[in-house]
């Protein structure tokens, strides 16, 4: 008998497709949710914060590299 339960999707693959701006919005919304509804939502906030910080760091490093390359042609 075939099951009608949908298969789980790979959330890690999905999360890589989220834009930086969408991630930032979710991060800010999660902070607001924690402030209103309490610390039971901290795990969600922590996960978004970790991803946001990692993406921001990578984005900042890339920006620095591009600026250096523009100012210093080989």
C-alpha positions in Angstrom: 0.0 0.0 0.0 1.4 3.4 -1.0 1.8 6.0 1.7 0.3 9.5 1.2 2.8 11.1 3.6 5.0 13.5 1.7 8.7 12.7 1.7 11.0 15.0 3.8 12.9 17.5 1.7 16.6 18.3 2.3 16.4 21.5 4.3 20.1 22.2 3.9 19.8 22.3 0.1 16.8 24.6 0.4 18.4 27.0 2.8 21.3 27.6 0.4 18.8 29.1 -2.1 17.5 31.8 0.2 18.7 35.2 -0.6 20.8 37.2 1.8 18.0 39.8 2.2 15.4 37.1 2.8 17.7 35.6 5.5 18.2 39.0 7.1 14.4 39.6 7.2 13.8 36.2 8.8 16.6 36.8 11.3 15.1 40.2 12.3 11.6 38.6 12.5 12.9 35.8 14.7 14.4 38.3 17.1 11.0 40.1 17.3 9.2 36.7 17.9 11.6 35.9 20.8 11.0 39.4 22.3 7.2 38.9 22.2 6.8 35.2 22.8 9.8 34.3 24.9 12.8 32.0 24.8 11.0 28.9 23.6 11.8 30.4 20.1 15.5 30.9 20.8 16.6 27.7 18.9 15.1 29.2 15.7 16.7 32.6 16.4 20.1 31.0 17.1 20.0 29.0 13.8 19.1 32.1 11.8 21.7 34.2 13.6 24.4 31.6 12.9 23.5 31.5 9.2 23.2 35.3 9.0 26.6 35.9 10.6 28.3 33.3 8.3 26.7 34.7 5.2 27.5 38.3 6.1 31.1 37.4 6.8 31.4 35.7 3.5 29.7 38.6 1.7 32.1 41.1 3.4 35.2 39.1 2.5 34.1 38.9 -1.1 33.4 42.6 -1.2 36.9 43.4 0.2 38.5 41.1 -2.4 36.7 42.8 -5.2 37.7 46.2 -3.9 41.3 45.2 -3.7 41.2 43.7 -7.2 39.7 46.9 -8.6 42.3 49.2 -6.9 45.3 46.9 -7.8 45.3 45.7 -11.4 47.9 43.1 -12.2 
